[in-house]
Amino acid sequence: MPTVREVEKALYELAPRDLAQNWDNVGLLVGDPDREVTAVLVALDVTQAVTEEAEERGCDLIVAHHPLMNCTWSPVQSVRTDHPQGRLITTLIQNEISAICMHTNLDSTKGGVNDALAAALDLQDVSPLSEDGIGRIGVLKREMPLAEFAAYVKERLQAGGVRYADGGKSVRQVAVGGGACGEYATLAASLGCDTFVTADLKYHDFQNALGLGVNLLDAGHFPTENVVCSVLDDFLRSRFPGLAVICSSAHRDVIHYYI
């Protein structure tokens, strides 16, 4: 069986560390690098539910996309069990469960989050949206009215709902950005895209989209990025044939829609 260090090294072959943005926190964040791995749980996030699932299913390593600890939005100044983050870190350590997180490097890399999102929407002739590797551009097999495309996105990503602004165009040339990529809408429009699919958009993002003449869809952070879990699952299975790899069934979108 491989060690945690060997799994981390392999993941850096998939998503090189130098692709991570300078504020990001990637790699092995919790655990002993020399500990042997018998089973891996793959999830978008390292949550309490995911950690409990790893323990129940005998997984001694969690491989996730979002960092367990990142000083940009959640500074780690203490590890206390009366704080959610401290309780989570303590649970991992007490149960000898390691955590490796591949974040913006997995967003940017070929075959990572954004290629997985483009594939989920069955886009053709896919190419990078930006020079930094964030986002993809592709073409639908057939042109669709916007309302039909919104339903298509909801179904393909298994999203709870889709918010959208109508830029006055039918959908054919599509840009995608997994997670919070609203700042790339202007670039997508300048490159001739009629539609941009991303997440975490604000009111003014939708207003600006109308001025750009581009359809803008918010399909949710979890649905636009969770598609990468199957990529991680396939990669680890092929790289370590004797290793048990499981995709989390406990981790779901925390956002619900009242219909």
MIZALO-921696 format. One line per 5 residues: for each residue x, y, z of N, C-alpha, C. Coordinates in Angstrom, 3 decimals, always signed. Layout:
REM residues N
X:Y:Z:X:Y:Z:X:Y:Z; ...
END
This chain:
REM residues 259
+0.834:-1.196:+0.000:+0.000:+0.000:+0.000:+0.881:+1.262:+0.000; +0.436:+2.341:-0.665:+1.235:+3.564:-0.701:+1.181:+4.311:+0.631; +2.144:+5.178:+0.828:+2.109:+6.071:+1.984:+1.327:+7.332:+1.607; +0.974:+8.108:+2.622:+0.301:+9.386:+2.386:+1.175:+10.267:+1.492; +2.466:+10.275:+1.745:+3.390:+11.076:+0.951:+3.358:+10.666:-0.523
+3.276:+9.369:-0.785:+3.251:+8.880:-2.166:+1.952:+9.264:-2.867; +0.847:+9.251:-2.127:-0.426:+9.682:-2.711:-0.370:+11.176:-3.029; +0.171:+11.962:-2.105:+0.305:+13.404:-2.340:+1.167:+13.668:-3.577; +2.285:+12.963:-3.693:+3.171:+13.133:-4.840:+2.446:+12.825:-6.147; +1.659:+11.755:-6.151:+0.902:+11.392:-7.349:-0.126:+12.465:-7.700
-0.802:+12.998:-6.692:-1.802:+14.042:-6.933:-1.166:+15.305:-7.496; +0.075:+15.568:-7.094:+0.786:+16.716:-7.659:+1.187:+16.466:-9.119; +1.222:+15.225:-9.533:+1.427:+14.924:-10.953:+0.171:+15.290:-11.741; -0.977:+15.060:-11.142:-2.248:+15.438:-11.764:-2.443:+16.946:-11.740; -2.177:+17.554:-10.601:-2.404:+18.990:-10.395:-1.150:+19.599:-9.763
-0.172:+19.996:-10.575:+1.104:+20.491:-10.039:+0.936:+21.626:-9.036; +1.758:+21.575:-8.009:+1.681:+22.556:-6.927:+1.873:+23.983:-7.432; +2.727:+24.172:-8.440:+2.997:+25.535:-8.897:+1.818:+26.162:-9.637; +0.767:+25.391:-9.890:-0.449:+25.956:-10.465:-1.349:+26.591:-9.409; -1.098:+26.297:-8.136:-1.907:+26.872:-7.057:-1.623:+28.365:-6.932
-2.649:+29.143:-6.644:-2.461:+30.573:-6.444:-1.706:+30.822:-5.144; -1.018:+31.963:-5.073:-0.066:+32.171:-3.977:-0.724:+32.267:-2.599; -2.010:+32.524:-2.544:-2.703:+32.601:-1.257:-3.235:+31.240:-0.815; -3.141:+30.245:-1.686:-3.825:+28.975:-1.458:-3.039:+28.066:-0.516; -3.737:+27.080:+0.021:-3.144:+26.122:+0.954:-3.457:+24.720:+0.441
-2.487:+24.101:-0.207:-2.746:+22.810:-0.848:-1.775:+21.748:-0.340; -2.094:+20.488:-0.677:-1.240:+19.377:-0.285:-1.722:+18.691:+0.979; -0.801:+18.034:+1.663:-1.116:+17.343:+2.918:-1.263:+18.377:+4.028; -2.469:+18.515:+4.571:-2.742:+19.526:+5.596:-2.876:+18.917:+6.984; -3.217:+17.643:+7.060:-3.321:+16.948:+8.347:-2.810:+15.524:+8.150
-1.995:+15.044:+9.081:-1.615:+13.637:+9.059:-0.125:+13.386:+8.946; +0.225:+12.126:+9.069:+1.605:+11.647:+9.013:+1.937:+11.279:+7.577; +2.893:+11.968:+6.934:+3.202:+11.668:+5.527:+3.724:+10.256:+5.298; +4.258:+9.638:+6.332:+4.830:+8.296:+6.167:+3.866:+7.176:+6.561; +2.638:+7.536:+6.906:+1.642:+6.529:+7.279:+1.140:+5.805:+6.033
+0.995:+4.497:+6.125:+0.493:+3.705:+5.006:-1.002:+3.937:+4.829; -1.431:+4.054:+3.585:-2.838:+4.285:+3.268:-3.475:+2.977:+2.817; -4.592:+2.620:+3.447:-5.310:+1.408:+3.047:-6.580:+1.717:+2.261; -7.187:+2.901:+2.517:-8.409:+3.282:+1.810:-8.534:+4.799:+1.795; -9.038:+5.326:+0.684:-9.175:+6.774:+0.495:-10.649:+7.135:+0.293
-11.073:+8.196:+0.948:-12.402:+8.768:+0.715:-12.223:+10.069:-0.052; -12.894:+10.200:-1.185:-12.813:+11.404:-2.016:-14.062:+12.244:-1.802; -13.871:+13.549:-1.553:-15.001:+14.456:-1.339:-14.607:+15.860:-1.766; -15.596:+16.696:-2.030:-15.298:+18.083:-2.393:-14.732:+18.845:-1.206; -15.245:+18.572:-0.003:-14.832:+19.260:+1.218:-14.518:+18.256:+2.315
-13.675:+18.677:+3.246:-13.457:+17.899:+4.467:-14.395:+18.479:+5.525; -15.522:+17.832:+5.708:-16.514:+18.277:+6.687:-16.591:+17.264:+7.822; -17.373:+17.602:+8.858:-17.558:+16.669:+9.958:-18.230:+15.388:+9.459; -19.224:+15.538:+8.592:-19.923:+14.368:+8.051:-18.990:+13.502:+7.207; -18.147:+14.135:+6.419:-17.194:+13.386:+5.592:-16.182:+12.661:+6.473
-15.724:+13.346:+7.523:-14.767:+12.728:+8.447:-15.385:+11.525:+9.153; -16.627:+11.663:+9.582:-17.319:+10.539:+10.224:-17.517:+9.397:+9.235; -17.803:+9.738:+7.977:-17.955:+8.706:+6.948:-16.639:+7.965:+6.729; -15.529:+8.716:+6.704:-14.214:+8.091:+6.537:-13.941:+7.105:+7.669; -14.277:+7.512:+8.879:-14.073:+6.626:+10.030:-14.937:+5.374:+9.925
-16.213:+5.554:+9.567:-17.143:+4.426:+9.476:-16.744:+3.450:+8.368; -16.163:+3.959:+7.286:-15.851:+3.118:+6.129:-14.392:+2.657:+6.112; -13.679:+2.964:+7.184:-12.316:+2.475:+7.309:-11.306:+3.177:+6.426; -11.577:+4.429:+6.075:-10.658:+5.204:+5.243:-9.694:+5.986:+6.131; -8.404:+5.874:+5.841:-7.424:+6.591:+6.656:-6.867:+7.819:+5.941
-7.445:+8.149:+4.776:-7.064:+9.356:+4.048:-8.281:+9.942:+3.351; -8.447:+11.259:+3.480:-9.456:+11.998:+2.722:-8.730:+12.844:+1.687; -9.142:+12.733:+0.431:-8.631:+13.601:-0.623:-9.774:+14.517:-1.043; -9.559:+15.823:-0.900:-10.615:+16.796:-1.141:-10.121:+17.929:-2.036; -11.062:+18.727:-2.492:-10.746:+19.895:-3.318:-10.511:+21.126:-2.444
-11.485:+21.484:-1.650:-11.358:+22.698:-0.840:-10.449:+22.479:+0.366; -9.569:+23.438:+0.654:-8.649:+23.285:+1.787:-9.378:+23.200:+3.125; -8.919:+22.298:+3.948:-9.426:+22.190:+5.315:-9.098:+23.450:+6.103; -7.915:+24.000:+5.845:-7.459:+25.220:+6.515:-6.936:+26.171:+5.450; -7.430:+27.407:+5.472:-6.912:+28.412:+4.560:-7.000:+29.779:+5.217
-5.855:+30.388:+5.422:-5.802:+31.631:+6.184:-6.451:+32.815:+5.473; -6.797:+32.660:+4.202:-7.476:+33.747:+3.500:-8.865:+33.982:+4.072; -9.597:+32.889:+4.333:-10.966:+33.065:+4.824:-11.202:+32.477:+6.210; -10.302:+31.686:+6.702:-10.520:+31.079:+8.020:-9.182:+30.871:+8.723; -8.624:+31.939:+9.312:-7.318:+31.826:+9.969:-7.329:+30.789:+11.091
-6.291:+29.964:+11.149:-6.168:+28.973:+12.203:-5.220:+29.525:+13.271; -5.803:+30.030:+14.340:-5.010:+30.560:+15.443:-5.052:+29.640:+16.654; -6.009:+28.734:+16.644:-6.131:+27.767:+17.742:-6.855:+26.534:+17.226; -6.669:+25.416:+17.924:-7.399:+24.192:+17.601:-8.140:+23.781:+18.859; -9.418:+24.209:+18.944:-10.247:+23.977:+20.124:-11.470:+23.178:+19.734
-11.840:+22.248:+20.574:-12.978:+21.388:+20.246:-14.324:+22.086:+20.407; -14.337:+23.307:+20.975:-15.595:+24.055:+21.040:-15.748:+24.992:+19.843; -14.830:+24.912:+18.881:-14.944:+25.629:+17.611:-15.069:+24.594:+16.493; -15.934:+24.836:+15.503:-16.158:+23.831:+14.453:-14.884:+23.376:+13.755; -14.024:+24.311:+13.374:-12.813:+23.912:+12.667:-11.857:+23.133:+13.570
-11.709:+23.604:+14.793:-10.855:+22.898:+15.741:-11.374:+21.510:+16.052; -12.692:+21.376:+16.168:-13.305:+20.073:+16.430:-13.050:+19.117:+15.266; -13.134:+19.641:+14.044:-12.902:+18.828:+12.856:-11.449:+18.351:+12.789; -10.510:+19.265:+13.009:-9.093:+18.909:+12.976:-8.774:+17.881:+14.060; -9.342:+18.088:+15.252:-9.119:+17.154:+16.357:-9.658:+15.765:+16.028
-10.839:+15.714:+15.412:-11.440:+14.432:+15.035:-10.541:+13.680:+14.054; -10.010:+14.399:+13.084:-9.106:+13.776:+12.117:-7.872:+13.201:+12.805; -7.267:+14.002:+13.661:-6.033:+13.566:+14.331:-6.299:+12.389:+15.257; -7.386:+12.473:+16.037:-7.692:+11.400:+16.988:-7.953:+10.075:+16.275; -8.530:+10.146:+15.081:-8.859:+8.922:+14.337:-7.793:+8.555:+13.311
-6.662:+9.274:+13.359:-5.531:+9.014:+12.470:-5.952:+9.020:+10.999; -6.753:+10.039:+10.651:-7.192:+10.226:+9.273:-6.448:+11.426:+8.693; -5.724:+11.215:+7.620:-4.990:+12.291:+6.964:-5.900:+13.025:+5.981; -5.508:+14.243:+5.617:-6.285:+15.031:+4.660:-5.353:+15.711:+3.667; -5.571:+15.428:+2.400:-4.844:+16.083:+1.308:-5.852:+16.895:+0.503
-5.519:+18.161:+0.230:-6.441:+19.034:-0.496:-5.763:+19.617:-1.734; -6.409:+19.481:-2.870:-5.927:+20.023:-4.138:-6.940:+21.070:-4.603; -6.579:+22.345:-4.519:-7.558:+23.405:-4.715:-7.368:+24.132:-6.048; -6.781:+25.341:-6.019:-6.679:+26.109:-7.265:-5.763:+25.440:-8.284; -4.847:+24.592:-7.826:-4.054:+23.816:-8.781:-4.920:+22.801:-9.532
-5.943:+22.270:-8.863:-6.866:+21.340:-9.517:-7.873:+22.088:-10.390; -8.135:+23.354:-10.062:-8.973:+24.193:-10.921:-8.293:+24.429:-12.261; -6.993:+24.742:-12.200:-6.266:+25.195:-13.391:-5.770:+24.068:-14.284; -5.449:+22.920:-13.697:-4.759:+21.880:-14.451:-5.618:+21.264:-15.550; -4.947:+20.766:-16.565:-5.640:+20.031:-17.621:-6.246:+18.763:-17.032
-7.525:+18.555:-17.290:-8.213:+17.394:-16.751:-8.776:+17.605:-15.364; -8.693:+18.831:-14.845:-9.166:+19.131:-13.497:-10.614:+19.578:-13.454; -10.905:+20.476:-12.512:-12.287:+20.908:-12.249:-12.976:+21.422:-13.502; -12.321:+22.329:-14.224:-13.004:+22.988:-15.332:-13.181:+22.083:-16.549; -12.230:+21.192:-16.772:-12.444:+20.202:-17.832:-13.564:+19.229:-17.451
-13.633:+18.883:-16.161:-14.706:+17.996:-15.693:-16.069:+18.671:-15.844; -16.122:+19.974:-15.580:-17.379:+20.712:-15.734:-17.779:+20.790:-17.206; -16.823:+21.080:-18.070:-17.120:+21.118:-19.509:-17.601:+19.752:-20.003; -16.980:+18.692:-19.500:-17.385:+17.340:-19.900:-18.785:+17.006:-19.398; -19.095:+17.451:-18.171:-20.417:+17.192:-17.607:-21.519:+17.834:-18.446
-21.195:+18.969:-19.067:-22.168:+19.651:-19.923:-22.031:+19.229:-21.383; -21.143:+18.254:-21.629:-20.943:+17.674:-22.959:-20.559:+18.742:-23.985; -19.669:+19.649:-23.590:-19.183:+20.669:-24.517:-18.141:+20.058:-25.444; -18.126:+20.542:-26.673:-17.202:+20.055:-27.691:-16.135:+21.115:-27.974; -15.000:+20.688:-28.551:-13.923:+21.605:-28.940:-13.518:+22.502:-27.774
-13.222:+21.896:-26.652:-12.955:+22.636:-25.416:-11.547:+23.221:-25.423; -11.438:+24.473:-24.948:-10.150:+25.160:-24.833:-10.172:+26.030:-23.578; -9.003:+26.460:-23.089:-8.961:+27.288:-21.877:-9.660:+28.631:-22.081; -10.310:+29.105:-21.040:-10.936:+30.429:-21.068:-9.900:+31.517:-20.807; -9.023:+31.296:-19.814:-8.079:+32.329:-19.395:-6.640:+31.833:-19.463
-5.705:+32.762:-19.424:-4.288:+32.412:-19.475:-3.836:+31.676:-18.214; -4.535:+31.913:-17.098:-4.157:+31.244:-15.844:-4.766:+29.858:-15.702; -5.451:+29.395:-16.748:-6.003:+28.045:-16.744:-7.365:+27.908:-16.117; -7.913:+29.015:-15.592:-9.247:+28.976:-14.993:-10.296:+29.067:-16.091; -11.286:+28.197:-16.037:-12.389:+28.228:-16.990:-12.085:+27.504:-18.293
-13.156:+27.172:-19.002:-13.057:+26.529:-20.310:-14.123:+27.117:-21.233; -13.865:+27.028:-22.524:-14.828:+27.416:-23.559:-15.102:+26.186:-24.421; -16.366:+26.006:-24.772:-16.720:+24.902:-25.642:-18.008:+25.186:-26.386; -18.392:+24.238:-27.216:-19.573:+24.406:-28.066:-20.561:+23.288:-27.778; -21.831:+23.639:-27.653:-22.874:+22.629:-27.500:-23.066:+21.871:-28.812
-23.493:+20.625:-28.699:-23.748:+19.846:-29.917:-24.870:+20.460:-30.741; -25.809:+21.100:-30.059:-26.878:+21.801:-30.777:-27.245:+23.064:-30.029; -27.673:+24.051:-30.742:-28.080:+25.322:-30.138:-29.361:+25.125:-29.340; -29.467:+25.836:-28.210:-30.636:+25.721:-27.341:-31.148:+27.103:-26.947; -32.459:+27.236:-26.753:-32.973:+28.437:-26.095:-32.446:+28.472:-24.658
-32.316:+29.647:-24.086:-31.722:+29.777:-22.761:-32.484:+28.989:-21.699; -33.804:+29.049:-21.700:-34.585:+28.339:-20.683:-34.347:+26.833:-20.764; -34.248:+26.308:-21.971:-33.969:+24.885:-22.143:-32.566:+24.553:-21.633; -31.611:+25.439:-21.903:-30.242:+25.210:-21.453:-30.153:+25.256:-19.927; -30.890:+26.158:-19.303:-30.889:+26.241:-17.834:-31.377:+24.923:-17.234
-32.428:+24.355:-17.813:-32.931:+23.056:-17.346:-31.907:+21.951:-17.598; -31.232:+22.044:-18.729:-30.188:+21.072:-19.093:-29.044:+21.110:-18.075; -28.594:+22.304:-17.714:-27.520:+22.462:-16.733:-27.944:+21.889:-15.381; -29.154:+22.208:-14.963:-29.668:+21.705:-13.686:-29.641:+20.181:-13.658; -30.083:+19.571:-14.746:-30.137:+18.112:-14.811:-28.733:+17.504:-14.868
-27.875:+18.032:-15.733:-26.548:+17.445:-15.926:-25.666:+17.551:-14.684; -25.839:+18.650:-13.921:-25.021:+18.849:-12.724:-25.739:+18.411:-11.452; -26.979:+17.919:-11.604:-27.784:+17.507:-10.449:-27.868:+18.646:-9.426; -28.078:+19.843:-9.940:-28.171:+21.030:-9.094:-29.575:+21.182:-8.538; -29.668:+21.805:-7.376:-30.981:+22.040:-6.778:-31.769:+23.108:-7.508
-31.071:+23.950:-8.242:-31.705:+25.030:-8.992:-30.640:+25.800:-9.747; -31.074:+26.609:-10.698:-30.159:+27.432:-11.484:-30.720:+28.849:-11.556; -29.894:+29.828:-11.214:-30.270:+31.231:-11.392:-29.657:+31.723:-12.700; -30.388:+32.574:-13.428:-29.802:+33.042:-14.675:-30.309:+34.421:-15.064; -29.485:+35.103:-15.860:-29.858:+36.370:-16.479:-29.858:+36.164:-17.986
-30.884:+36.691:-18.636:-31.068:+36.496:-20.072:-30.358:+37.612:-20.829; -29.263:+37.245:-21.494:-28.515:+38.221:-22.285:-29.072:+38.414:-23.680; -30.203:+37.763:-23.962:-30.862:+37.963:-25.244:-30.328:+37.099:-26.362; -29.657:+35.994:-26.017:-29.072:+35.143:-27.040:-29.455:+33.687:-26.802; -29.532:+32.920:-27.857:-29.651:+31.474:-27.698:-28.267:+30.933:-27.338
-28.237:+29.689:-26.907:-27.006:+29.148:-26.322:-26.320:+28.190:-27.288; -25.061:+28.462:-27.590:-24.244:+27.562:-28.398:-22.779:+27.601:-27.954; -22.192:+28.800:-27.883:-20.792:+28.961:-27.488:-20.761:+29.253:-25.988; -20.298:+28.279:-25.203:-20.454:+28.337:-23.745:-19.103:+28.385:-23.039; -18.990:+29.296:-22.074:-17.832:+29.324:-21.177:-18.279:+28.790:-19.825
-17.381:+28.089:-19.130:-17.690:+27.575:-17.800:-16.551:+27.920:-16.852; -16.917:+28.114:-15.590:-15.927:+28.339:-14.537:-16.431:+27.710:-13.256; -15.813:+26.612:-12.839:-16.261:+25.917:-11.635:-16.054:+26.772:-10.395; -17.071:+26.828:-9.542:-16.971:+27.638:-8.334:-17.195:+29.106:-8.624; -16.595:+29.955:-7.807:-16.829:+31.409:-7.879:-15.929:+32.047:-8.926
-16.430:+32.149:-10.151:-15.637:+32.704:-11.253:-16.349:+33.855:-11.953; -17.174:+34.575:-11.224:-17.951:+35.649:-11.828:-17.116:+36.715:-12.502; -15.877:+36.911:-12.032:-15.032:+37.964:-12.607:-14.584:+37.645:-14.032; -14.825:+36.419:-14.490:-14.419:+36.030:-15.836:-15.529:+36.238:-16.874; -16.660:+36.797:-16.465:-17.774:+36.996:-17.398:-17.397:+37.952:-18.524
-16.688:+39.021:-18.198:-16.277:+39.986:-19.225:-15.365:+39.326:-20.238; -14.439:+38.513:-19.774:-13.534:+37.802:-20.679:-14.313:+36.848:-21.576; -15.251:+36.109:-20.977:-16.051:+35.168:-21.765:-16.798:+35.893:-22.882; -17.381:+37.044:-22.563:-18.112:+37.816:-23.571:-17.169:+38.322:-24.664; -15.981:+38.775:-24.259:-15.018:+39.322:-25.237:-14.513:+38.249:-26.191
-14.567:+36.990:-25.779:-14.107:+35.883:-26.615:-15.225:+35.288:-27.464; -16.372:+35.954:-27.458:-17.464:+35.546:-28.332:-18.425:+34.531:-27.748; -18.324:+34.281:-26.437:-19.254:+33.335:-25.809:-20.613:+33.993:-25.623; -21.671:+33.272:-25.893:-23.013:+33.803:-25.668:-23.510:+33.489:-24.266; -22.821:+32.543:-23.570:-23.298:+32.061:-22.270:-22.117:+31.731:-21.366
-22.279:+32.039:-20.075:-21.244:+31.712:-19.090:-21.903:+31.031:-17.899; -21.407:+29.837:-17.554:-21.925:+29.059:-16.420:-20.888:+29.059:-15.310; -21.276:+29.522:-14.132:-20.366:+29.547:-12.987:-21.189:+29.454:-11.702; -20.699:+30.067:-10.602:-21.400:+29.972:-9.318:-21.126:+31.199:-8.453; -21.887:+31.300:-7.369:-21.686:+32.331:-6.339:-21.793:+33.752:-6.887
-22.722:+33.974:-7.797:-22.882:+35.291:-8.411:-23.717:+36.223:-7.545; -23.402:+37.514:-7.628:-24.140:+38.544:-6.902:-25.106:+39.253:-7.844; -25.972:+40.057:-7.249:-26.978:+40.804:-8.004:-26.342:+41.619:-9.129; -25.275:+42.334:-8.803:-24.649:+43.201:-9.805:-23.924:+42.415:-10.891; -23.542:+41.179:-10.594:-22.962:+40.331:-11.641:-23.986:+40.074:-12.741
-25.218:+39.815:-12.327:-26.286:+39.580:-13.299:-26.612:+40.856:-14.074; -26.614:+41.996:-13.371:-26.858:+43.277:-14.045:-25.785:+43.544:-15.089; -24.541:+43.323:-14.724:-23.431:+43.574:-15.645:-23.486:+42.651:-16.853; -23.970:+41.421:-16.654:-24.058:+40.466:-17.757:-24.973:+40.982:-18.863; -26.045:+41.661:-18.470:-26.960:+42.205:-19.460:-26.272:+43.269:-20.304
-25.414:+44.057:-19.662:-24.656:+45.064:-20.397:-23.640:+44.444:-21.339; -23.138:+43.279:-20.973:-22.169:+42.573:-21.811:-22.841:+41.813:-22.952; -24.152:+41.611:-22.831:-24.874:+40.838:-23.837:-24.572:+39.353:-23.777; -24.364:+38.843:-22.541:-24.064:+37.432:-22.364:-25.061:+36.819:-21.393; -25.506:+35.592:-21.667:-26.343:+34.874:-20.709:-25.460:+34.442:-19.540
-25.944:+34.618:-18.341:-25.155:+34.276:-17.160:-25.943:+33.316:-16.287; -25.339:+32.158:-15.969:-26.008:+31.144:-15.156:-25.201:+30.846:-13.906; -25.889:+30.805:-12.779:-25.293:+30.395:-11.504:-25.885:+29.041:-11.152; -25.063:+28.001:-11.296:-25.533:+26.634:-11.030:-25.115:+26.137:-9.653; -24.490:+26.999:-8.852:-24.111:+26.616:-7.491:-22.669:+26.146:-7.387
-22.042:+26.460:-6.260:-20.633:+26.122:-6.061:-20.431:+24.604:-6.019; -21.222:+23.933:-5.209:-21.079:+22.475:-5.090:-21.310:+21.759:-6.416; -22.424:+22.019:-7.128:-22.658:+21.277:-8.379:-21.601:+21.537:-9.452; -21.068:+22.767:-9.529:-20.102:+23.063:-10.590:-18.703:+22.530:-10.276; -18.456:+22.123:-9.031:-17.135:+21.601:-8.682:-17.140:+20.135:-8.250
-18.261:+19.641:-7.770:-18.297:+18.256:-7.296:-18.016:+17.260:-8.414; -18.158:+17.712:-9.656:-17.878:+16.855:-10.812:-16.425:+16.371:-10.819; -15.538:+17.072:-10.106:-14.124:+16.671:-10.111:-13.864:+15.447:-9.233; -14.802:+15.105:-8.364:-14.581:+13.955:-7.471:-14.421:+12.656:-8.251; -15.170:+12.498:-9.316:-15.028:+11.283:-10.125:-13.673:+11.257:-10.833
-13.139:+12.448:-11.157:-11.798:+12.534:-11.757:-10.757:+12.047:-10.763; -10.847:+12.527:-9.518:-9.917:+12.103:-8.474:-10.045:+10.606:-8.207; -11.274:+10.126:-8.170:-11.529:+8.699:-7.959:-10.853:+7.860:-9.046; -11.082:+8.223:-10.305:-10.500:+7.474:-11.426:-8.976:+7.543:-11.406; -8.444:+8.729:-11.107:-6.992:+8.899:-11.101:-6.340:+8.023:-10.037
-6.873:+8.047:-8.822:-6.282:+7.271:-7.733:-6.405:+5.768:-7.986; -7.528:+5.342:-8.553:-7.699:+3.918:-8.868:-6.676:+3.446:-9.902; -6.422:+4.283:-10.910:-5.484:+3.889:-11.957:-4.040:+3.976:-11.472; -3.764:+4.953:-10.618:-2.388:+5.162:-10.128:-2.007:+4.139:-9.063; -2.997:+3.713:-8.251:-2.748:+2.752:-7.171:-3.790:+1.633:-7.265
-3.591:+0.677:-8.160:-4.602:-0.360:-8.437:-5.062:-1.152:-7.216; -4.205:-1.351:-6.227:-4.608:-2.146:-5.073:-5.245:-1.346:-3.961; -5.379:-0.042:-4.158:-5.898:+0.835:-3.109:-7.413:+0.980:-3.219; -8.109:+0.856:-2.093:-9.557:+1.074:-2.072:-9.834:+2.577:-2.131; -10.628:+3.000:-3.100:-10.977:+4.413:-3.269:-12.495:+4.523:-3.310
-13.043:+5.423:-2.488:-14.496:+5.556:-2.348:-14.871:+7.025:-2.516; -15.889:+7.311:-3.318:-16.437:+8.670:-3.400:-17.454:+8.860:-2.275; -17.370:+9.980:-1.613:-18.259:+10.227:-0.481:-19.726:+10.196:-0.890; -20.532:+9.540:-0.090:-21.986:+9.562:-0.277:-22.649:+10.442:+0.769; -21.870:+10.868:+1.761:-22.417:+11.697:+2.838:-22.397:+13.174:+2.487
-21.456:+13.575:+1.624:-21.286:+14.991:+1.324:-22.251:+15.433:+0.240; -23.061:+16.423:+0.560:-24.042:+16.961:-0.386:-24.035:+18.481:-0.321; -24.674:+19.089:-1.294:-24.799:+20.548:-1.314:-25.555:+20.994:-0.060; -25.012:+21.995:+0.636:-25.678:+22.491:+1.849:-26.804:+23.464:+1.517; -26.879:+23.933:+0.267:-27.915:+24.886:-0.143:-29.131:+24.124:-0.656
-30.285:+24.439:-0.119:-31.534:+23.825:-0.542:-32.430:+24.902:-1.156; -33.321:+24.490:-2.045:-34.192:+25.422:-2.738:-35.640:+25.130:-2.378; -36.369:+26.157:-1.992:-37.793:+26.013:-1.723:-38.544:+26.162:-3.034; -39.264:+25.129:-3.437:-39.972:+25.155:-4.723:-41.473:+25.091:-4.478
END
